[in-house]
């Protein structure tokens, strides 16, 4: 897909394009999915999700940021295929009960949001964290709810010209928590043994 346009600034974000690519890879959105987002901010994740999913519900607690989401969404109207609803609410209030995938772009109230994800059995959950201490707490919260599939830490560097050669500026590292509230639906192999969600045999 071509790069999205983000002409309006929310004075926070947007999530870097390389990070967004990994987020959407983990979410694996399909055209009949209902995608929910906590913290839409500039709308970068919202817009790209709306190019893939059938429905999008994006929450943003700050009215001025929600307005930025709305303006940037309008700037990309031609590439949006989903029915999009923007809500000026603080999660978990305002989250839909029928979402297939969920993205948390911030750490505010994340434990209550994860409780909602468990209660409504959201299949794909991704949370981005930039601070190490919060990443530790988030990992614990995912594990406590038995929804953790993997933790990914990555860093992107961008090249620039320096004295006729190429040097690099590094972005801050990102910690990505990936999980599912349907992990308990493990399948059985031909011998009747359980196959865990990570593909390993045996009971978890």
C-alpha positions in Angstrom: 0.0 0.0 0.0 1.2 3.6 -0.7 2.3 5.7 2.3 -0.5 7.4 4.1 -0.8 11.2 4.3 -0.6 12.8 7.8 -0.9 16.5 7.1 -2.1 17.3 10.6 0.0 17.2 13.7 -1.2 15.9 17.2 2.0 17.0 18.9 2.6 13.4 19.8 3.5 10.5 17.4 2.8 9.4 14.9 3.9 5.8 15.3 6.9 5.4 12.9 6.0 3.7 9.6 8.4 0.8 10.2 6.8 0.1 13.6 3.3 0.4 12.0 4.4 -2.3 9.5 5.2 -4.7 12.3 2.0 -3.8 14.2 -0.2 -4.6 11.2 1.8 -7.8 10.5 1.0 -9.0 14.0 -2.7 -7.9 13.8 -3.1 -9.6 10.4 -6.3 -7.7 9.7 -8.8 -9.1 7.1 -11.6 -7.3 5.4 -14.3 -8.8 7.7 -12.5 -7.9 10.9 -13.6 -5.3 13.5 -10.5 -3.5 14.7 -10.5 -1.5 17.9 -7.8 1.0 18.9 -7.0 2.8 22.2 -5.3 6.1 21.7 -5.8 7.1 18.1 -3.7 10.4 18.3 -2.6 11.3 14.7 -4.7 8.5 13.3 -1.7 6.7 11.6 -2.7 3.2 12.9 -6.4 4.0 12.5 -6.0 4.9 8.8 -3.9 1.9 7.9 -6.3 -0.4 9.8 -9.2 1.2 7.9 -7.4 0.2 4.6 -7.5 -3.5 5.7 -10.4 -4.2 8.1 -14.2 -4.0 7.6 -14.9 -1.9 10.7 -12.7 0.3 12.9 -13.6 1.8 16.3 -10.9 4.2 17.5 -10.9 5.8 21.0 -9.1 9.0 21.9 -9.6 10.6 25.3 -8.2 14.1 24.2 -10.7 16.0 22.0 -7.9 17.9 20.2 -6.2 14.7 19.2 -9.4 13.1 18.1 -9.9 16.1 15.8 -6.4 15.4 14.4 -7.4 11.8 13.8 -10.5 12.9 12.0 -8.7 15.4 9.8 -6.0 12.9 8.8 -8.6 10.2 8.2 -10.4 12.6 5.8 -7.1 13.2 4.0 -6.9 9.5 3.2 -10.6 9.0 2.4 -9.9 7.5 -1.0 -7.9 4.5 0.4 -10.2 3.8 3.4 -12.5 0.7 3.0 -13.7 0.3 6.5 -16.7 1.8 8.4 -14.9 4.0 10.9 -16.2 5.3 14.2 -14.2 7.7 16.3 -15.0 8.0 19.9 -13.9 10.7 22.4 -13.8 8.3 25.3 -11.3 6.8 27.7 -10.8 3.1 27.6 -12.0 0.6 28.6 -15.3 2.6 28.4 -16.3 3.0 24.8 -14.6 -0.2 23.6 -16.8 -2.5 21.5 -17.7 -5.9 22.7 -17.3 -7.6 19.3 -13.7 -6.6 18.2 -11.5 -9.2 16.5 -8.3 -7.2 17.0 -7.1 -4.6 19.4 -4.2 -2.1 19.4 -3.1 -0.2 22.5 -1.0 2.8 21.6 -0.4 3.9 25.2 -0.1 2.5 28.7 -2.9 4.4 30.5 -5.5 2.0 32.0 -3.9 -0.8 30.1 -4.8 -3.5 32.7 -8.5 -2.6 32.6 -8.3 -2.7 28.8 -6.7 -6.1 28.9 -9.5 -7.3 31.2 -12.0 -6.1 28.6 -10.1 -8.0 25.9 -10.3 -11.2 28.0 -13.9 -10.7 28.8 -14.8 -10.2 25.1 -12.3 -12.8 23.8 -10.4 -10.6 21.4 -8.4 -12.8 19.1 -5.4 -10.5 18.4 -4.0 -8.0 20.8 -0.9 -5.7 20.2 0.4 -3.2 22.7 3.4 -0.8 22.0 5.5 0.5 24.9 8.5 2.8 24.8 9.5 2.7 28.5 11.3 -0.4 29.9 9.6 -0.3 33.3 6.1 -0.1 31.7 7.1 -3.0 29.3 7.9 -5.1 32.3 4.5 -4.4 33.9 2.7 -5.0 30.7 4.4 -8.3 30.1 3.4 -9.3 33.6 -0.2 -8.2 33.0 -0.4 -10.2 29.7 1.1 -13.3 31.5 -1.3 -13.0 34.5 -4.2 -13.1 32.1 -2.7 -16.0 30.1 -2.9 -14.0 26.9 0.8 -13.5 26.1 2.0 -15.0 22.8 5.3 -13.0 22.4 7.3 -10.0 23.3 9.3 -8.2 20.6 11.9 -5.5 21.1 13.2 -3.7 18.1 14.9 -0.5 17.1 15.0 1.3 13.7 17.9 3.5 12.5 17.7 5.9 9.6 20.7 6.8 7.5 21.9 10.3 6.7 24.8 11.7 4.8 27.9 12.5 6.8 31.1 13.7 5.1 30.2 12.0 1.8 29.3 8.7 3.5 26.3 7.3 5.4 25.8 7.4 9.2 22.7 6.5 11.2 20.4 8.1 13.7 18.6 5.6 15.9 15.0 5.9 17.0 14.0 4.9 20.6 13.5 1.2 21.0 9.9 -0.2 21.0 8.6 -3.0 23.1 5.7 -4.8 21.5 3.5 -7.1 23.4 1.5 -9.6 21.2 -1.2 -11.8 22.6 -4.6 -13.4 22.2 -7.6 -13.9 24.5 -8.5 -17.0 22.5 -5.2 -18.8 23.2 -7.1 -21.5 25.2 -8.6 -22.8 22.0 -5.7 -25.1 21.2 -6.1 -27.9 18.7 -5.3 -31.6 18.9 -2.9 -33.4 16.7 -3.4 -36.8 15.1 -2.5 -38.5 18.4 -5.0 -36.6 20.4 -2.3 -34.5 22.1 -2.8 -30.8 22.7 -0.9 -28.4 20.4 -0.3 -25.1 22.1 -0.9 -21.8 20.5 2.8 -21.3 19.9 2.9 -24.6 17.9 4.6 -26.7 20.5 3.1 -30.1 21.5 2.0 -31.1 25.0 -0.2 -29.4 27.5 0.5 -25.8 28.6 
